[in-house]
Amino acid sequence: MAKVLFFPSTPLNILVSAALACHLRQQHGDSFQAEIWLIDQKNTDNNPYLNALEQWSDSPFKRVTCLPGKAKGRAKLRERKQNFHAIQQDLAEFQPDIIATGSDRRIEFQYAMHLMKQTNKQINMSDCKPTQGWYLDDGLYSYAGWPVQPGKDQVNAWLKKLTYGLWWQEPKTIGASSWINQAWLFQPQQAHPLLQHKRLYTLKTDWFQTPAIRALCRHITKQLPRQELSAISLLLLLPHPADQAKMLDYVQQIRRYLDKITEQGVKVAVKYHPRQAVDDEHQLAKNPAVTIIPKDVAFEYLLADLPPNTQVVGDISTVLLTAKWLRDDVGVTGVFNADDAYAQQFKPYFAQFGIHIIEDLTKLPIHVSR
């Protein structure tokens, strides 16, 4: 089995990388070697995902490291050059045959592929296969495609070529660049047309339900109120604060709905968007039947703690797709604001994955049963 380097940048990327690595280890045994390098990390001092991976006793990774993505302005170029230097040194040591990423738009991934391409040229190709690039499903854009901005994309591509080198590519959608040989998707048969040209493989739900992956998730979610979560019937995911502001009387709607549903004896958990100022900005926990989940806990990692038949309700986002894909025993409902043209363009994609769609919370049934 080849040596695989995972380059995740988001919580979902990390979870998919871990699940796929565990599967490949089970499939190939001791011949499997893998490292995971977290890229574009805003938090490098006390990163919960880095800490969890380092503490994970059943980890498939021989090495875990972290590259920052905190700088802005001119400092960003200096930070990237430092990251490039670290990548160059570590690649020379590990020499991966495969580099897997949740986004081939990430410059760290493209730089690593560029370096490995140069290395491959220096080696007798009869003895060495070219380094492969793998795209790992990152949610909605794997199916709907990356929003096209022709002028901006072209300018961005040339700026990066001038700044970093002619090796930079601007993929038309995530996963579509020539760096990518194959894609691992939750629903490969519904992949974006540009991804259909790659070799497609399926990420299977049961890979995310193994004891090893559950143990990793527990490292991330150790602060969760598990006793309260075990009793809930509904998990309500609140949208970005900017989207809340677009909806008339949003907070009062939420409070009224929670009052009505909890009067029926339903226990509810609420998770605010990570961009919300505090964990319970709208003071929804004044209702004793409501449990607040810390806003910074990534949704993908708390799925394992939800009781079967829990109803998950949220606005347009990849978290609804991951709920459907990672837990086939929970119900998923998407709230699509009829006045939001951006959200409406994605409505067909959510419908094709079997996600129930409503236009506002008043359309959600008052009675939620297990």
Secondary structure as GFF3:
##gff-version 3
##sequence-region A 1 370
A	DSSP	beta_strand	3	7	.	.	.	ID=ss1
A	DSSP	alpha_helix	11	28	.	.	.	ID=ss2
A	DSSP	three_ten_helix	29	31	.	.	.	ID=ss3
A	DSSP	beta_strand	33	41	.	.	.	ID=ss4
A	DSSP	alpha_helix	48	55	.	.	.	ID=ss5
A	DSSP	beta_strand	63	68	.	.	.	ID=ss6
A	DSSP	alpha_helix	74	94	.	.	.	ID=ss7
A	DSSP	beta_strand	98	101	.	.	.	ID=ss8
A	DSSP	alpha_helix	107	122	.	.	.	ID=ss9
A	DSSP	beta_strand	132	136	.	.	.	ID=ss10
A	DSSP	alpha_helix	141	144	.	.	.	ID=ss11
A	DSSP	alpha_helix	150	164	.	.	.	ID=ss12
A	DSSP	beta_strand	182	185	.	.	.	ID=ss13
A	DSSP	three_ten_helix	188	190	.	.	.	ID=ss14
A	DSSP	beta_strand	199	202	.	.	.	ID=ss15
A	DSSP	three_ten_helix	205	209	.	.	.	ID=ss16
A	DSSP	alpha_helix	211	220	.	.	.	ID=ss17
A	DSSP	alpha_helix	226	229	.	.	.	ID=ss18
A	DSSP	beta_strand	234	237	.	.	.	ID=ss19
A	DSSP	alpha_helix	241	246	.	.	.	ID=ss20
A	DSSP	alpha_helix	250	263	.	.	.	ID=ss21
A	DSSP	beta_strand	268	271	.	.	.	ID=ss22
A	DSSP	three_ten_helix	284	286	.	.	.	ID=ss23
A	DSSP	beta_strand	290	293	.	.	.	ID=ss24
A	DSSP	alpha_helix	299	302	.	.	.	ID=ss25
A	DSSP	three_ten_helix	303	305	.	.	.	ID=ss26
A	DSSP	beta_strand	311	315	.	.	.	ID=ss27
A	DSSP	alpha_helix	318	326	.	.	.	ID=ss28
A	DSSP	beta_strand	331	335	.	.	.	ID=ss29
A	DSSP	alpha_helix	341	344	.	.	.	ID=ss30
A	DSSP	alpha_helix	347	352	.	.	.	ID=ss31
A	DSSP	beta_strand	356	358	.	.	.	ID=ss32
A	DSSP	three_ten_helix	361	363	.	.	.	ID=ss33
###
